Amino acid sequence: MQRWVLAMAIAVAALSLGAPATARPGPGSAARSQPAPDPALARLEARAAALERKAATKPKDAGVRGRAAEVLYQAGHARMLSPKLAPREKYAGALKLLRRAVALNPGHKAAQSDIDLIESIYRQMGRPVPR
């Protein structure tokens, strides 16, 4: 049941991927084209990048690769669900992070599940899946 609710919430948010902005700033007004960044997400993504670099220096260390994959998954999942990001920012960015998690740990079922979910939403909308 929870999976269905998550899929529906993502689908509803994804519908606005191609939606035009309802209010555009006029000349001389302060343009706010992007929401304020999410500091917690930024910290998580920085930690994921650091672990990914460490895993690249120790490619045979399964523990480092596993930790990097898990933090990449957490960052991707957090980005996918972030209420502070626009759908165009959250889903394409989440896919990149989740794919990197699966590249480090091909058996990461939760990351692969999130990838499949986001890709299916893009396909259902008739949009190309970001690479």
C-alpha positions as CSV (number, residue, x, y, z in Angstrom):
1,M,0.0,0.0,0.0
2,Q,2.8,2.4,0.9
3,R,4.5,1.7,-2.4
4,W,1.3,2.6,-4.3
5,V,1.0,5.9,-2.3
6,L,4.6,6.8,-3.1
7,A,4.1,6.0,-6.8
8,M,1.0,8.2,-6.9
9,A,2.7,11.1,-5.1
10,I,5.6,10.9,-7.5
11,A,3.3,10.6,-10.5
12,V,1.4,13.7,-9.5
13,A,4.6,15.7,-8.9
14,A,6.0,14.5,-12.2
15,L,2.9,15.7,-14.1
16,S,4.2,19.2,-13.5
17,L,7.5,18.4,-15.3
18,G,6.4,20.1,-18.4
19,A,3.9,22.5,-16.9
20,P,4.6,26.2,-17.6
21,A,5.1,28.5,-14.8
22,T,1.8,30.2,-13.7
23,A,3.4,33.5,-12.7
24,R,6.4,34.9,-14.3
25,P,8.3,37.8,-12.8
26,G,8.1,41.0,-14.7
27,P,10.9,43.3,-15.6
28,G,12.6,44.8,-12.6
29,S,11.1,42.3,-10.2
30,A,13.2,39.9,-8.1
31,A,13.2,36.6,-10.1
32,R,12.9,33.5,-8.0
33,S,13.3,30.8,-10.6
34,Q,14.6,28.1,-8.2
35,P,13.6,27.3,-4.6
36,A,16.0,27.7,-1.8
37,P,18.5,24.8,-1.7
38,D,17.9,22.0,0.8
39,P,21.0,22.2,3.2
40,A,20.4,18.6,4.5
41,L,20.3,17.3,1.0
42,A,23.4,19.2,0.0
43,R,25.3,17.7,3.0
44,L,24.1,14.2,2.1
45,E,25.1,14.7,-1.5
46,A,28.5,16.0,-0.5
47,R,29.0,13.0,1.8
48,A,28.0,10.7,-1.1
49,A,30.5,12.4,-3.4
50,A,33.3,12.0,-0.8
51,L,32.6,8.3,-0.3
52,E,32.3,7.8,-4.1
53,R,35.8,9.3,-4.5
54,K,37.1,7.1,-1.7
55,A,35.6,4.0,-3.4
56,A,37.3,5.0,-6.7
57,T,40.7,5.0,-4.9
58,K,39.9,1.6,-3.3
59,P,38.0,-0.3,-6.0
60,K,38.5,-3.7,-4.4
61,D,37.3,-2.6,-0.9
62,A,33.7,-4.0,-0.8
63,G,33.0,-2.2,2.5
64,V,33.8,1.3,1.1
65,R,31.9,0.5,-2.1
66,G,28.9,-0.6,-0.1
67,R,28.9,2.5,2.1
68,A,29.3,4.7,-0.9
69,A,26.4,2.9,-2.7
70,E,24.2,3.3,0.4
71,V,24.8,7.0,0.9
72,L,24.3,7.6,-2.9
73,Y,21.0,5.7,-2.6
74,Q,20.0,7.8,0.5
75,A,20.9,11.0,-1.4
76,G,19.0,9.9,-4.5
77,H,15.9,8.9,-2.5
78,A,16.0,12.1,-0.5
79,R,16.3,14.2,-3.7
80,M,13.4,12.2,-5.3
81,L,11.1,13.0,-2.4
82,S,12.4,16.6,-1.6
83,P,9.5,19.1,-1.4
84,K,12.0,21.9,-1.8
85,L,13.0,21.0,-5.4
86,A,11.1,21.4,-8.6
87,P,10.2,18.1,-10.3
88,R,12.7,18.7,-13.1
89,E,15.5,19.1,-10.6
90,K,14.6,16.3,-8.3
91,Y,13.9,13.3,-10.7
92,A,16.8,13.7,-13.1
93,G,19.2,14.3,-10.3
94,A,17.8,11.4,-8.3
95,L,18.3,9.1,-11.3
96,K,21.9,10.1,-11.6
97,L,22.6,9.4,-7.9
98,L,20.6,6.1,-7.9
99,R,22.3,4.9,-11.0
100,R,25.7,5.5,-9.5
101,A,24.6,3.6,-6.4
102,V,23.7,0.6,-8.5
103,A,26.9,0.9,-10.4
104,L,28.8,0.5,-7.1
105,N,26.5,-2.2,-5.8
106,P,24.5,-3.9,-8.5
107,G,22.5,-5.8,-5.8
108,H,21.1,-2.7,-4.2
109,K,17.4,-3.5,-4.6
110,A,16.0,-0.3,-3.1
111,A,18.0,1.9,-5.5
112,Q,17.0,-0.2,-8.5
113,S,13.4,0.0,-7.4
114,D,13.5,3.8,-7.3
115,I,15.2,3.9,-10.7
116,D,12.4,1.7,-12.1
117,L,9.7,3.8,-10.6
118,I,11.1,7.1,-11.9
119,E,11.8,5.7,-15.4
120,S,8.2,4.3,-15.5
121,I,6.8,7.6,-14.7
122,Y,8.7,9.3,-17.5
123,R,7.6,6.6,-19.9
124,Q,3.9,6.9,-18.8
125,M,4.1,10.6,-19.5
126,G,5.6,10.0,-22.9
127,R,8.8,11.8,-22.0
128,P,12.3,10.7,-22.7
129,V,14.0,9.1,-19.7
130,P,17.0,11.3,-18.6
131,R,20.4,9.7,-19.1
